[in-house]
């Protein structure tokens, strides 16, 4: 059964460009061949031959900003994959560029006397300019307005799909390209996207249908052959997958997707060393291809060889095309290999860049909970802090305080320059004063902060602390519950609410809060350890053991998680439990990966693990 797609919703209706009746697909190929970018590889040359030209400059502009998922010289929507053209264009908060200002002027100039079709075309043009400028939110709004104005063509949906990919929303892009096919079932570009995105998102039936339709239109269409090869791999139809790979390589001996499909078949057949040799040969031709290097990393992971895996990861990161997932993978591996200075250096580099999603910060701190209570040295924390993302400072400061590393936390908090980050960490500076007993006047400052931002989670937790301290249990619980409602992935909030219920003698409610926390953040070390301590104090050893067992299963590659279960099994003197736990611990010692969240579908694309 196909997996349900989740992700940010993309606008859902297409329109057409004025005077642009030809297929975008042909235009894109012509533009990229001229520019020498080779964005989609040789498969697109045959796909696009003989079609009327359209505005290549316009289409090429926005395509250079997008992520193409798939194969060969395509880039990928998966978080670990490269984005073509080096660094991804991204809004930096430094003020609008000339392109963004031009786009705003286009929108401002839209006249009320123009037809909906003309207004839609102008809004789409503005969306292109905003995309080129890196204003992804603005581009999404503009293309959404264009689509709402007119619904009779696929080209706006193609642009919406490009914007969604650049925004890191492959599911939204998939929906957009599917919508484009509703208006033109023979749109080859949309078919190619739906085919390879569908594989990665678990929509195998739709991906295969799109690939088959593309092969009907073009019997040797490379993206369709590549998709069919990946589907055959997912179904363990190794002979079929090898046949597709050979067909691809017969047409293009250096096609990366063909090489990767063949390498993965060899690995499944127990010929992993031959697979690595095949990829190495391709790397000599293509240079440091991120697609090939990622698969080399995964092959060494599969073989349990951390040293060459670390070397391949280092090469991948050095290309500048490694995604956040692969950078986190490298940090985890370096820690596991005992290379503490390198792991800390890689962590700091990632913090300076800033991470795209809050969940990425959760992974980074989880790695630290496993390996490193002091990931920042005092010299680094002393600053000045030049991190792009204010959330990075907030996350690291919370972590240092949670680990009791107040001196380093204080240095970091004091190194933050004026701006958004300073506003975010203000409650943590008050928390540090409270924890060190220098809290005269702190409660008043907390209330002042909450007048400015009534939903600040750290300030609300401080309010709860002071209310409990003066015996106002109701006010304390209300503040802690509000903090939890505002951030249901904050382990401190769950612990605060549970402890307040426990203080009131409402143990069943405390337990209920902990259980809800495990559902929301099942891979969180401090929450699990707090709950296990609560269960131990309550005398519920059976539930404490089951919590430890479920946690180890949620983090099968974590030695620390399995060690918690080993200790629980020893405490209840259960030999069978101890044997299972020890076996899990032994396996975790040679598992070199960052565990996915429980229930996340396996990646069936070219970047998937073996």
N, C-alpha and C positions, 0 to 999 in steps of 0.2 A: 504494500500500500504506500502511496506517495505521502511524503511528509507535508504537513501544513506549512504554508509560507507565512512567515511573520516579518515584520519590519515596518519602516515608515511608509505610510500610504502616499502614492504618487498620483497626481492629477490624472483623470481618466478619459478624456475625449480628445481626438485629434482634429487637425485642420490642415489646410494646404498653404504653401507659400505662393504669393502672386508671381506669375511668370516662371514658376519653378515646377514644371509638370514632370520632369525627368526624375528617375529614381535617385535618391540620395546615395544609394549603394555605389552606383557607377561614379558619381562625383567624388565620393570619399576616396575611392581607389586612385582616380586620376590625380587628385590633390596630393596624396601621400607619395605616389611614385615620383611626382615632380619634386616634392620636398625632400625626397630621399629618406623619409622616416620609416618606410616599410612597416607601417602600423599593423597590418593584418596579414602580411605574408603573401606568398604567391597564390594561395587559393583564391584570394579576392580578385586577382587579375583576370582569371578565367570567368569568375562570377560576374564581372562587370563589363566584359567586352561588348562593344557595339551598341552602347546605350547613349542616348542624347545627353549632351553636357548640360549641367545647370550651374548654379552659382557655387563653384568649387571653393572659392575663398571663404564664403560664408559658412559652408558646411565644414570645411577643414578647420576653421577657427574654433568652432565649439567642439569638434571631435578631438582636437589636440588636448582639450581640457578634460575629456571623459575617460572612463576606465572601460576598456573592452575586455570582457571575460572570455576566456576560451583558450585558443591553442596557437602554436607556431609563434609568430611575432606579435600575437595579441597580448594585451595585458589582462590582469585578472581582478575580479571583484573580491576575491578572498582576501582577508586582512593581511595575509602574509605575502601578498604578491606585489609585483612592481607596478608602478604607474609610468606610462611612457613619457618620454621627454624629461626624465630626471625627476626633480622635485615636483610634487603636486602643487598646483596653484591653490592658494588657500587664503581666505580672508584673514588678515592679521590684526585687525583692530587699530591700524595706524592711520585710518582715514581713507576716504574713497580714492581710488586711482582715477586716471583720466578716462579709462574705459568705463568704470562704474558711473562716473559723472555723465559720460555721454549717454549711457543707458538710461539714467534718470531723466536726462533731458528729452530722450526719445519718448519716455512715458509721459512726461509733462506736456509734450507737444501734441499728444493724441487729441484730435478735434472731435467734438461732439457731433459734427456734421458728417463724419465719415461712416461708412457702412460697417456693420459688425465684422465682416470679412477683412476689411482694410485695417480696422483697429486690432483685430486678432493678429494679423501679419506684423504690424508694428510692435505689438507687445512681444511677439516671438523674437523679433529682431533685437529688442531690448534684452530679452532673456539670453540671447547669444552673447551680447556684449557683457552682461553681468557675469556670465559663466567664464568668459575669457579673463575678466578682471578678478576672478576668484570669489565673487560674492554669490555663493551657492544659494543662500536663503533668498536673496533677491531674484536670482534666476528661477528658482522654484516658484516664487510668487508670480513672476511675469509670465512664465509658460502656463501656469495654472489659469491666469486671467485669459490668455489667448485661447486656451482649450475651451473655457466656458463660453467664449464668444462664438465659437464655430466648431462644428462636430462632423465634418464630412470628408476628412482625409487623414492619412496615417502619419504625415511628416511631423506634425507637432508632437505626437506621441514618441517619435524617434528622438526628438530633442529632449523631451521629458525623461526618456530612458537614459540618455547620455548624462543629463544632470543628476539623475538618481545614482548612477554609477560613480560619478565624481564625488557625490556626497556619502559614499560608502553604504549605499542602500541597494544591494543587488536584488532583493525581493521586490522593491518598488520598480526597479528597472525592468525586471522580468514581467511584471504586470503591464507596464507601459508598452513593451514590445508585443506582448500578447494582444493588447488593445489595438495596436497598429495592424496586426494581422486580421482583426475583425473587419477592417476596412479594405484590406488588400491581402488576400490569402497567399499571393505569390511574391510578396515583398521579401526578397532574398536576405537582405540585411537583418530584418526582424526575425526571419526564420533562423538565421545563424545564431542570433543572440538568445532566442527562446530555447534553441537546442542546447547550447553549452551552459547557459545559466540554469536551465532546468536540471541538468545533471548535477550541478553543484548544490542546488537547493532541494534535491530529492524528488523533483517532479519528473520522474523517469518516463512515465507514459507520455506526457506532453512533450518532453525533450525528444523522445524517439519519434513521435508523430511529426514534429517539426523537421527533424533530420531526414526522415523518409520523404516528406514533401519536397524538401530542398534537393534530394537526390533525384526525384522525379523531374524537377526543373533542370537540374544540372547533374548528370550521372556521376561525375567525378568531383563534386563540390567538396573541397577539403574540410570545411567546418563540419559538414554532415558526416564524413568518414571518421573524423576525429571523435565526434560525439558517439557515433555507433561503436567505435572502439572502446570508449570509456564505459558505455553501457554494458558491453560484453564483459568487460573486466569486472564491473559491479556484480554481474550475474555469475561470475566464475566460469564464463564461457571462454576459456583461454585460447582455444584454437581459433574461434571467430575473432577475438581481439587481435591475435597475431596476424590473421589474414588482413584485417583492416589496416594494421600498422604497416604491413608489407606493401599494401596498395598505396598508402600515403608516401612511403619512402621510395617507391618506384617512380613516383611523379616528382618528388623532391627529396633527394637523399639527405639533405640537412634539415628537413622539417622537424622542428623541436617536438611537436605533438606526436609525430610518428615515432621519433626516438623514445619519447617518454612512455608511450603506450607499450612499445616493444620491451623497454626496460622493465616495466611493471609486470608484464607477462613473464619475463625471465625470472624476476624475483619471486613471483607466485609459484613458479616451477622449481624453486630452490636453487636458482642460478643467480644469486644476488651479485656475486663478484663479476660475472659476465655482464650483468646489467650496469654495474658501475663503470666497467671498461667501455661499454657502449656510450654512456653519458660523457665520459672523459674524452672520447674521440670527438663527440659532437661539440664539446666545449672548446676543443682546439680549433674548430672551424668558426664557431659563433662568438668566441670570447666568453666573458663572464655573464652568460645568460642567467637571469634570475629564475626562470622556469627550470632550467637544467640543474642549477645549483640547489634549488629547493628539493628537487627529487633526489639529488645526491645526498643531501642532508638526511632525507627520510630513509634512504637505503642504508646508510650507516647507522641510523637509529634502529632500523629493523635488525641489523646484524649485531647490535649491541657494542659498537665500537666508538666510544666517546671522543677519542683523540682526533681521528680524521673527521668526525662529525663536527667537532669544534672548529677545525680548519676550514671546512666548507661553509659553516655559518659565518665565520669571520670574513671569508671572501664575499659572501652574499651581502653582509652588512656594508662592506667596503664599497660595493657598487653604488650605494646610495638608493637602491631600489628595494630594499628589504622592508616589508611591512611591520607593523607593531608586533604582530603575533610572533614573527620570526625573531625579532629583537628580544622579546620576552623569553622565547625558547632558548636563545643564546645565554641570557642572564642566568636562567635556571640551570643550564648545563654547566656553565662556569662555576657556579656555586657547588653543584653536585660533584664536580671534579676537584673541589678544594682550592680553586683559583680565586681566592677571596678578593685580592686587589683588582683583578680584571673584572670580576663580577660587579664590584662597586663602581668601577669606572664606567662600565656599560650601563649600569643603573642611572648614574648621574647624567650620562649623555642622553638617555631617554627622557629624563626629567627636564633637561634643558630644552629638548625639542617640544615637549608636551604631548600628551596622549589624546587620541581622538574621542574615546569613550570612557565614562566613569568605570565601566567594567574592567578596562585595561589597568586602571590604578588598583582595583581589587586584586587582580592577578599579581601585580608587582608586589603589593604588600603581603599577599599570601606566600610568595616566594621568600620574602624577608622573614615572615613568621616561621618558616621552615628552617632557614639557614642563618639569618643575620640580625641580631638585636640592635646593632649599631651600623646601619648601612652608610651613614654619613659621618665623616670624621669632623672633629671640632673646626679644623681649618676650612673645610668645605662649607660647613654650616655657617661659619662666620661671614661668608659672602664676599662681595655683594651677590645677592641672588639674582641671576639673570635668566630665570626660567620663564618661558613664554606663557604658560598656562597657570593662572592663579590657583586652580584646583590642585596642581602639583604641590605647591607650598602647603596648602591645607591638608592634603592627604599625608604628606611626610611628617608634618608637625603632629597630627593626630597619632600617627604610628609611634613616633618617638615618645610621646607622652604615655601612650598605652604600654610601652615597654619600660617605662620608668626612667627614660634617658632624658631627664629634665634639663641638664646642663646644655646638651647639644640642641635640644628643642628651643631653649631660650636664645641660643646664638642664632639659630635659623629664624626665629620669629623677629628678632631684632635687626636682621639683615634685609628684611623685606622693604623695598622702596615704596613710596607713596603710590596709591592706585587701588585697583580692585582687589589685589591680593591682600593688601594691608587691611581692607575692610573685612575680608573673609576671616582673617586670622585674629582679629581683635578679641573675640570671645576666648580664643585659646590662650592669649596672653593673660587674660583674667583667670582662666582655669589654672595656669601655671602659678599665679600668685596664690590662689586658693590652696593648691596642693602643697605649696611650700610654707603655708601658714602666714603669708603676708597679705591677708585678705581684708584688711581694714578699708572700708568704703567700696569693696568690690561689688557687693550686692547692688548698690545704687548704680554703679556703672553698667552692670548687667541689664538693669531695668531701662537705662538710657538707650542701650543698644537695641533692646526689644521694641522700644518706641519707634526706632528708625526701621527695624526689620523684624516684625512680629513672628516671622516663621524661621528665624535663625536657629538651627538645630543645636549648635553648641551653646548658645546663650540660653535656650530653653532648658537644656540639661543642667546648666548652672542654676537657673531659677529653681528647678526641682530640688537640687542639692540644698540650697539655702532655705527653701520652704520646709523640707524635711528636718533640717537642723533646728529650726525654731518650732517644730512640732505641728506644722500645718500639713497634715498628711494629704488632705484633699487637694490643696493647691499644688503640692509636690507631684501627685499622681497626674493631675490635669496637665501640668507643664511637660512631664515626661511622655505622656500619651500624645500630646501635640507634636513633640519632637519626633516620635516614632511615626506618626501620620505623615509628617513632612519628609521623612527619609526612611522608608521601610527597608533599606539595605544597610542601615547603620547599626552595627552590633552593640555600641554603647547604649543606644536607645532601648534595645530589647532588654539589656541587662538592668538598666535603670528602672524600667517599668516592672520587671520581674522582682527585683529587690524591694521595691516599694510595696508590691502586693504581699510579698513574704513578710515584710515588717508589720503589715496589717493582719497577719495570720491567715491570709487567703492563699494558701499554698496551691490550691487547684488552679487559681488564676495565674499564679506565677508560672506554674508548669505549662499552662496553655500558651502563655506568651513565648516561652522558650521553644515550644513545639512549632509555633507559627514562625519563629525566627529560623528554625532549621529548614522549613519549607522555602522561605525566601532566600536565605543565603546558606545553602547546605555545605559549602566548602570553607566556612569561616572558622579559623582556629580559635580566636578568643571567645566566640559565642559558644562553641562546642565545649571548650574547657570549662567555661563558667557553668554551663548546664550540667556537665558531669560532676562538678564539685557540689552543685546544689543537690543532685540526686544522691551523691555519696553522703552528704549531710542528712538527707532525708531517709537514709537507709534503703534506698531502692537500687540495689546492686544490679538487678536484672535489667532494668531500663538503662542504667548507666552503661552496661555492657552492650546493649543493642544500639545505643547512640554511638558508641565507639565503633561498632561493627559497620553501621551505616555510613559513618564518616569515612572509614577506611575504604569502603566501596565507592564512595563519591570521589575519593582521591587515591586511586589505585597505584599511582606512581610516587606517592609520598611516603618516605620512610618514617616521618614523624607521625603521620596518621596511623600507620600500622603499628608503630611502637605504643601508641595509646591503647590500641586493642590488645596487644601483647600484655601490657600491664594489667588491664582489666581481667583478662583470662587468668592471669596468675593470681589475682586477688580472690577470685572465686574458685580457684584450684580446679579448673575444667580442662582436662587434658586434650580433648578433641578441639575445643576452642583455641587452646594454645598452639596446637599443631597447625590449624588453619591460619592463625594470625602470623605464626613464624614463617609459613610458606609465602604469605602475602608480603611480609617484610623482605624476604630474600628476593622475591621478584621485583619489588620496588627499588632495590639497590642497583639493579641493572636496567631500569626503565628510565630512559632519558627523554622525557617530554613533560610539557605542561598539560595537566588533565583538563579536558573540556568539561563544561557544566553537565551535570546529570541530565540525560534525556536529549542532549543535542544530537541531531542526526550526523552520521559520519559524512565527511566530505568525499563525494565520489568524483570530484574533479581532479585535474592533473596535479594539484597541490596536496591531495589527501595523503594521510599517513598509511603505511602498509599495515 
